[in-house]
């Protein structure tokens, strides 16, 4: 990171078998470099920082804690 290789590889392994588009994926990251890598790979990001970032971060969503995720009924 911040190179997108890990996210591009993960998506390439997932997409052919599940017919999932990049718009249907969400990367959860706690680092600014991780967010940069995911965005460069064309994926949506949710930033959950452990510490306040020292630089500007371009994310799609932000949570203060993973506890903010709600369980969805199936």
Order of alpha helices (4+ residues) and beta strands (2+ residues): alpha-beta-alpha-beta-beta
